[in-house]
Each structure stands twice: as structure tokens, then as C-alpha cells.
Amino acid sequence: MTAQPVGVLDVLPRGTTMRALVKESAAPGAVIREIPVPEPGPGELLIKVLAASVCGTDVHIERWDPWAQENFAQTPMTFGHEMAGVVVARGAGVTRISVGEAVAVETHIVDWTCYQCRTGRAHVCQNMKILGVHRPGSFAEYVVIPEVNAWATEGISPEIAALQEPLGNAVHAAFVEDIAGESVAVLGCGPIGLMAIGVLKMSGARHVFATDLNPERRAIAEQMGADVVLDARDDVVGRLRDETDGNGVDVVLEMSGSAAALHQGLAAVTNGGRVSLLGTHTVPATLDISQEIIFKGVRIYGITGRRLWDTWYRSTALLEEGLDLTPIISHRLPLADYAQAFDLVASGHAGKIVLLPAEG
């Protein structure tokens, strides 16, 4: 793509305002406000937001639960982080991404100088900031991001491109070790668990099992290609062992953050198997370390974020090869219907919800 002049606002005149969903005070709720369009500084891009999907983190912030009270940087501030859009302006020094280019966004903003960043582990940067948590986010018509955090998405629809951030979590959880030919249990069919099912099926897993309490999400798991879908209240361990000739599954992806699911996974995984833990727990879980992990020789991986940028390349390749995430998108709503979106996510009666800031 031909490079554009840098250091200018290419589309929007100064003083232009936009609609944004703002966390206005340190209390439950959020409001849509007319606020100034931000201007990109050096090394930054101004993005017109075409799609912004809703994450559980956004619900924590809107509900103002203890996690949000401890982590949200300041009020008032726009929140939201999963997004896709088009570049409309560039700050000084930007050279890689052009005006008019379609992008998704890596929402973890890292310093690139700490020990982790300098040793190939930027996804666990010591000084990480998160879009929509520590700086203004994407539930708005426009958002400013560092150029280094932009990921080109030419040929991918905005609503799918917006899902690349959570898709990266699923890819990271699945590919922390090779999964080709393995039997895998996905415990928890929230959006990332559902994405993981599609990733596993495309990547050569021998059998993919899925569990959830919610019948709606179990139905989507079947659409995403799970070979066997179980009610999490059933004898999950017994069924998984029956389905694997008594051996247990090779890999468990624990995506729910449920202590019960964690114990099911550790009981169902084969001796010497692997467990990836992505689901976060609101209360500490108690484990029998000796019996559940040590004596079984189980490998445990804590999964957070996406590996920069290995996971993004893998995710894009999967989409290009035909990974279909559309069954996971249950609602497409205008920004004005944010309250309905948050209620649906909190209730569990939804897959992935995409907000469309350009539609009201």
C-alpha cells in the first residue's frame, strides 16, 4: 500500500466530536456521551471503529465489581477493547500502517523494554497497559492506538476482525503445545471456548469434547464441530474416559473459571497429559497437588493474552484457511443498545455480541 503523509489529521478536522460509551463514575453503570475525537500523537493511529465486541471484562467494568474497582484506571473514561476498524489519521513517525487500511488491535500495550519483553514473553510484560482499562477504549466512534498494536485485516469483515483478540486467547491455549492427533476436552463454552473448538477441529485434533451448563452454548459447540458435547453437571469424567478407551484425554482446555470444571479436567486428563488454564477464578480454588498433578505427571500452563506476534499470525492463517466464527456471533447491536448487550453477556444467554458504533 502506498505510504501516506504522516503527522497530520487526514480526515477529521480539529474539534470534531464523537459518541462514546463512558464509565463516568466509580459506580455501576455507563453512559453515552458526546466527547472530542482524540488526536493521534507520535507513533499513534486514529481508528474509525466499525465493530467492537463485548468481553466479560467490559461487563465487570460496567457493573463496577471488585475487579473493576481495583484495575480500571480512572473515571470518566471510555472503555471497551475488542475492535476492528479503518485508519483515518496518523501521528508523526508512523510508517508501517497506511490511512485507509483495515485493522484489528492487540489490546495489550507493552513497554518492549522489561525483562519479559526482551526475552520473547511480551504477552506477560511487567508494565502492561490494556486498551479500555488503562487508557480510553473502543466503545466509541473513534479510538487512538499505538501503531505497533495495529494488525492488518484486509479481506476480513469488521465483526470477525474484532474477534481476533479473543480468538488469539483460544489459539494460545490450544497451541502452547502441539495438538495434532490429540484428544482434547474444552471445559466451558463461552465465546473463547467455542472459538477453541473451531481451532482444534481445523488443526488436526483427533477428538474434541466440550462441556457447559448452558444448553444454548452447547448447541453452538455442536455447530463449531465438537464431536461430543456434554452437560457439565453430568458424569463428565466418566464419559471422557469411556470415549478414550479408559485412558483419559490428552489435553484439557479449562475455559470456564469454575473450580468444579478444574477438578473434572484434572481427573479426566490422561497420565502425562497437558492442561491449559485460561478461565479466571473469582475465588481461590483448592487442589490436591500431589494426587491431581504430581503423581499424574500433568503439565499445567497458565494462559493469558496472546503471544506477540506469533499467535496473531496463527489466528490469521486459521481464518484464511476457513475457520468460521460466525456461529459464535449471536447479536449485532448498535452502540446505543449497550445495556442490553451487557445484560445478555451477564446472563449467559448469548454467544459473542458485537456493537456497531456507526449504527447509533
C-alpha positions as CSV (number, residue, x, y, z in Angstrom):
1,M,0.0,0.0,0.0
2,T,1.3,3.5,-0.9
3,A,2.6,5.3,2.2
4,Q,0.6,8.4,3.3
5,P,1.9,11.7,4.7
6,V,2.5,11.5,8.4
7,G,1.9,13.9,11.3
8,V,-1.5,15.2,10.1
9,L,-5.1,14.5,10.7
10,D,-6.1,13.1,7.3
11,V,-9.9,13.1,7.7
12,L,-11.2,14.8,10.8
13,P,-11.0,18.5,11.4
14,R,-9.9,19.6,14.9
15,G,-12.7,20.0,17.3
16,T,-14.9,17.2,15.9
17,T,-16.8,15.3,18.5
18,M,-17.9,11.6,18.6
19,R,-20.3,9.4,20.6
20,A,-18.6,7.2,23.2
21,L,-19.7,4.8,26.0
22,V,-18.1,6.3,29.1
23,K,-17.6,4.9,32.5
24,E,-18.5,8.2,34.1
25,S,-18.0,7.5,37.8
26,A,-16.8,4.8,40.2
27,A,-20.2,3.2,40.5
28,P,-22.3,0.7,38.5
29,G,-23.5,1.9,35.0
30,A,-22.2,3.7,31.9
31,V,-23.5,6.5,29.7
32,I,-23.2,7.5,26.1
33,R,-21.6,11.0,25.9
34,E,-20.5,13.3,23.1
35,I,-16.8,13.8,23.6
36,P,-13.9,15.2,21.5
37,V,-12.4,12.9,18.9
38,P,-8.9,12.1,20.1
39,E,-5.9,13.1,18.0
40,P,-3.1,10.6,17.4
41,G,0.3,11.5,18.9
42,P,3.7,10.4,17.6
43,G,3.6,6.7,16.7
44,E,-0.2,6.5,17.0
45,L,-3.1,5.9,14.7
46,L,-6.7,7.2,14.8
47,I,-9.1,4.4,14.0
48,K,-12.7,4.7,13.0
49,V,-14.3,1.8,14.9
50,L,-16.5,-0.3,12.7
51,A,-17.1,-3.2,15.2
52,A,-16.4,-3.6,18.9
53,S,-17.2,-6.9,20.5
54,V,-18.2,-7.2,24.2
55,C,-16.0,-9.1,26.6
56,G,-16.6,-10.2,30.1
57,T,-14.1,-7.6,31.2
58,D,-16.4,-4.9,29.9
59,V,-19.3,-6.3,32.0
60,H,-17.0,-6.2,35.1
61,I,-16.3,-2.5,34.4
62,E,-19.9,-1.6,33.7
63,R,-21.1,-3.5,36.8
64,W,-18.2,-2.0,38.8
65,D,-17.3,-5.2,40.6
66,P,-14.2,-5.6,42.8
67,W,-12.0,-6.5,39.8
68,A,-13.0,-3.2,38.1
69,Q,-12.6,-1.2,41.2
70,E,-9.1,-2.5,41.6
71,N,-8.0,-2.3,37.9
72,F,-9.9,0.4,36.0
73,A,-7.5,3.3,35.7
74,Q,-9.8,6.3,36.1
75,T,-13.2,7.8,35.6
76,P,-14.6,9.3,33.4
77,M,-13.1,7.2,30.6
78,T,-14.3,5.3,27.5
79,F,-14.0,1.5,27.9
80,G,-14.1,-1.5,25.5
81,H,-11.2,-3.2,23.9
82,E,-12.0,-5.9,21.2
83,M,-12.3,-4.0,18.0
84,A,-11.8,-3.6,14.3
85,G,-11.9,-0.5,12.1
86,V,-10.2,1.6,9.5
87,V,-7.3,4.0,9.9
88,V,-8.3,7.6,9.3
89,A,-5.3,9.5,10.6
90,R,-1.7,9.0,11.6
91,G,0.6,10.7,14.1
92,A,4.2,11.7,13.4
93,G,6.6,8.9,12.7
94,V,4.0,6.3,11.6
95,T,5.3,4.4,8.6
96,R,4.0,0.8,8.7
97,I,0.2,1.3,8.6
98,S,-1.5,3.5,6.0
99,V,-4.6,5.7,6.1
100,G,-7.5,3.7,4.7
101,E,-6.1,0.3,6.0
102,A,-8.4,-2.0,7.8
103,V,-7.0,-3.2,11.2
104,A,-7.7,-5.1,14.3
105,V,-6.0,-4.3,17.6
106,E,-3.8,-6.1,20.0
107,T,-5.2,-4.6,23.2
108,H,-2.2,-5.3,25.5
109,I,0.1,-2.3,25.2
110,V,3.5,-3.4,26.4
111,D,6.7,-1.4,27.1
112,W,9.1,-3.6,24.9
113,T,11.9,-2.8,27.4
114,C,11.2,-5.0,30.5
115,Y,12.8,-8.4,31.1
116,Q,9.8,-10.3,29.7
117,C,9.5,-8.2,26.6
118,R,13.2,-8.6,25.9
119,T,13.1,-12.3,26.3
120,G,10.2,-13.1,23.9
121,R,7.4,-13.0,26.5
122,A,5.9,-9.6,25.8
123,H,2.4,-11.0,26.5
124,V,3.3,-11.0,30.2
125,C,5.0,-7.6,30.2
126,Q,5.7,-6.3,33.7
127,N,4.3,-2.9,32.8
128,M,1.4,-3.8,30.6
129,K,-1.5,-1.4,29.9
130,I,-4.8,-2.6,28.5
131,L,-6.9,-0.7,26.0
132,G,-10.2,0.3,27.6
133,V,-8.9,-0.4,31.1
134,H,-5.9,1.8,31.5
135,R,-6.4,4.1,28.5
136,P,-9.5,5.2,26.5
137,G,-11.1,2.3,24.7
138,S,-13.1,1.2,21.7
139,F,-16.7,1.6,22.6
140,A,-16.7,4.8,20.6
141,E,-16.8,6.0,17.0
142,Y,-13.0,6.6,17.1
143,V,-10.1,5.5,19.2
144,V,-6.3,6.2,19.2
145,I,-3.9,3.2,19.4
146,P,-0.2,2.8,19.1
147,E,0.8,1.8,15.5
148,V,2.7,-1.2,16.8
149,N,-0.6,-2.6,18.2
150,A,-2.4,-2.5,14.8
151,W,-2.9,-5.7,12.9
152,A,-3.8,-5.5,9.2
153,T,-7.1,-7.3,8.4
154,E,-7.6,-6.9,4.7
155,G,-10.3,-9.2,3.4
156,I,-11.8,-10.0,6.8
157,S,-15.2,-8.4,7.8
158,P,-15.0,-6.0,10.7
159,E,-17.2,-8.1,13.0
160,I,-14.9,-11.1,12.5
161,A,-11.8,-9.0,12.7
162,A,-12.9,-7.6,16.0
163,L,-12.9,-11.2,17.3
164,Q,-9.2,-11.8,16.6
165,E,-8.2,-10.6,20.0
166,P,-10.3,-13.2,21.9
167,L,-9.5,-15.7,19.1
168,G,-5.9,-15.2,20.0
169,N,-6.6,-16.4,23.5
170,A,-8.1,-19.6,22.2
171,V,-5.2,-20.1,19.8
172,H,-2.6,-19.5,22.6
173,A,-4.4,-22.0,24.9
174,A,-4.6,-24.7,22.2
175,F,-1.1,-24.3,20.7
176,V,1.0,-23.9,23.8
177,E,1.9,-27.5,22.7
178,D,1.1,-29.4,19.5
179,I,-2.5,-30.7,19.4
180,A,-2.5,-32.6,16.1
181,G,-3.7,-36.1,16.7
182,E,-4.6,-35.4,20.3
183,S,-7.9,-35.9,22.1
184,V,-9.0,-32.6,23.7
185,A,-11.6,-31.6,26.2
186,V,-12.8,-27.9,26.2
187,L,-14.4,-27.2,29.6
188,G,-16.6,-24.1,29.3
189,C,-18.2,-23.0,26.1
190,G,-18.1,-19.2,26.5
191,P,-17.0,-17.4,23.3
192,I,-13.3,-18.2,23.7
193,G,-14.1,-21.9,24.5
194,L,-16.3,-22.0,21.4
195,M,-13.5,-20.5,19.3
196,A,-11.1,-23.1,20.7
197,I,-13.4,-25.9,19.4
198,G,-13.2,-24.5,15.9
199,V,-9.4,-24.0,16.2
200,L,-8.9,-27.6,17.4
201,K,-11.0,-29.1,14.7
202,M,-9.1,-27.2,12.0
203,S,-5.8,-28.1,13.5
204,G,-6.0,-31.9,13.4
205,A,-7.2,-32.8,16.9
206,R,-8.3,-36.4,16.9
207,H,-11.4,-35.9,19.1
208,V,-12.8,-32.7,20.5
209,F,-15.1,-32.9,23.6
210,A,-16.9,-29.9,25.0
211,T,-18.8,-29.2,28.3
212,D,-21.0,-26.4,29.5
213,L,-24.0,-25.9,31.8
214,N,-25.8,-23.7,29.2
215,P,-27.9,-25.6,26.5
216,E,-27.6,-22.6,24.2
217,R,-23.8,-22.7,24.3
218,R,-23.8,-26.5,24.0
219,A,-25.7,-26.1,20.8
220,I,-23.2,-23.6,19.4
221,A,-20.4,-26.0,20.4
222,E,-22.0,-28.6,18.1
223,Q,-22.1,-26.0,15.3
224,M,-18.4,-25.3,15.9
225,G,-17.7,-29.0,15.3
226,A,-17.3,-30.6,18.7
227,D,-17.5,-34.4,18.4
228,V,-19.2,-34.9,21.8
229,V,-20.9,-32.2,23.8
230,L,-21.8,-32.8,27.5
231,D,-23.8,-31.1,30.2
232,A,-21.2,-30.1,32.8
233,R,-23.5,-31.4,35.5
234,D,-23.3,-35.0,34.2
235,D,-20.5,-37.5,34.8
236,V,-18.0,-35.7,32.7
237,V,-15.0,-37.6,33.9
238,G,-16.7,-41.0,33.3
239,R,-17.8,-40.0,29.8
240,L,-14.5,-38.7,28.8
241,R,-12.7,-41.8,30.0
242,D,-15.3,-44.0,28.2
243,E,-14.8,-42.0,25.0
244,T,-11.0,-42.5,25.2
245,D,-10.8,-46.3,26.0
246,G,-10.3,-45.5,29.7
247,N,-7.2,-43.5,29.1
248,G,-8.5,-40.0,29.6
249,V,-8.0,-37.1,27.2
250,D,-4.6,-35.9,26.1
251,V,-5.3,-32.3,26.6
252,V,-7.7,-30.2,28.7
253,L,-8.5,-26.6,27.9
254,E,-10.2,-25.2,31.1
255,M,-12.0,-22.1,29.9
256,S,-14.8,-21.6,32.5
257,G,-13.0,-20.5,35.7
258,S,-15.1,-23.0,37.6
259,A,-13.5,-25.0,40.4
260,A,-15.7,-27.9,39.6
261,A,-14.6,-27.9,35.9
262,L,-11.0,-27.6,37.0
263,H,-11.3,-30.8,39.1
264,Q,-13.1,-32.5,36.3
265,G,-10.3,-31.6,33.9
266,L,-7.5,-32.8,36.2
267,A,-9.4,-36.1,36.8
268,A,-10.1,-36.6,33.1
269,V,-6.7,-35.8,31.7
270,T,-4.5,-38.8,30.9
271,N,-1.4,-39.5,33.0
272,G,1.3,-37.3,31.5
273,G,-1.2,-35.1,29.8
274,R,-1.5,-31.4,29.4
275,V,-3.9,-28.8,31.0
276,S,-4.2,-25.2,29.7
277,L,-5.9,-22.9,32.2
278,L,-7.5,-19.8,30.7
279,G,-10.7,-19.4,32.8
280,T,-10.1,-17.0,35.7
281,H,-11.5,-17.7,39.1
282,T,-13.3,-15.2,41.3
283,V,-12.4,-17.2,44.4
284,P,-9.3,-19.3,45.0
285,A,-9.5,-23.0,44.0
286,T,-8.1,-25.7,46.3
287,L,-6.3,-28.6,44.6
288,D,-4.8,-31.8,45.8
289,I,-1.4,-31.0,44.2
290,S,0.1,-34.5,44.8
291,Q,-2.9,-36.6,43.6
292,E,-4.2,-34.4,40.8
293,I,-0.9,-33.1,39.3
294,I,2.3,-34.5,40.6
295,F,1.6,-38.2,40.7
296,K,-0.1,-38.0,37.3
297,G,2.8,-36.1,35.7
298,V,0.4,-33.4,34.4
299,R,1.8,-30.3,32.7
300,I,0.0,-27.2,33.6
301,Y,0.1,-23.9,31.6
302,G,-1.4,-20.6,32.7
303,I,-2.7,-18.8,29.6
304,T,-3.1,-15.1,29.4
305,G,-3.4,-12.9,26.4
306,R,-1.7,-13.7,23.1
307,R,1.9,-14.3,22.2
308,L,3.2,-11.3,20.3
309,W,3.1,-11.8,17.4
310,D,3.2,-15.5,16.9
311,T,-0.4,-16.0,18.0
312,W,-1.7,-13.3,15.6
313,Y,0.0,-15.0,12.6
314,R,-1.6,-18.3,13.6
315,S,-5.0,-16.8,14.1
316,T,-4.9,-15.0,10.7
317,A,-3.8,-18.2,9.0
318,L,-6.7,-20.1,10.5
319,L,-9.2,-17.5,9.3
320,E,-7.7,-17.5,5.9
321,E,-8.0,-21.3,5.8
322,G,-11.7,-21.2,6.5
323,L,-12.2,-21.0,10.3
324,D,-15.8,-19.8,10.6
325,L,-16.6,-17.8,13.7
326,T,-20.0,-16.6,12.6
327,P,-22.0,-19.2,14.6
328,I,-20.5,-17.6,17.7
329,I,-21.9,-14.1,17.0
330,S,-25.4,-14.2,18.4
331,H,-26.2,-10.5,18.4
332,R,-25.2,-7.4,16.4
333,L,-26.4,-4.3,18.2
334,P,-26.0,-0.5,17.8
335,L,-23.8,1.2,20.4
336,A,-27.0,2.7,21.9
337,D,-28.1,-0.8,23.0
338,Y,-25.1,-1.4,25.2
339,A,-27.2,-2.1,28.3
340,Q,-28.9,-4.9,26.5
341,A,-25.6,-6.3,25.4
342,F,-24.1,-6.3,28.9
343,D,-27.2,-7.9,30.3
344,L,-27.1,-10.6,27.7
345,V,-23.4,-11.4,28.4
346,A,-24.0,-11.4,32.1
347,S,-27.0,-13.8,31.7
348,G,-25.0,-16.3,29.6
349,H,-27.8,-16.3,27.0
350,A,-25.6,-15.1,24.2
351,G,-22.6,-16.1,22.2
352,K,-20.5,-13.1,21.2
353,I,-22.1,-9.7,20.9
354,V,-20.8,-7.1,18.5
355,L,-21.5,-3.5,19.0
356,L,-21.6,-1.3,15.9
357,P,-20.7,2.3,16.8
358,A,-21.7,3.7,13.4
359,E,-25.2,2.5,13.7
360,G,-26.4,4.6,16.7
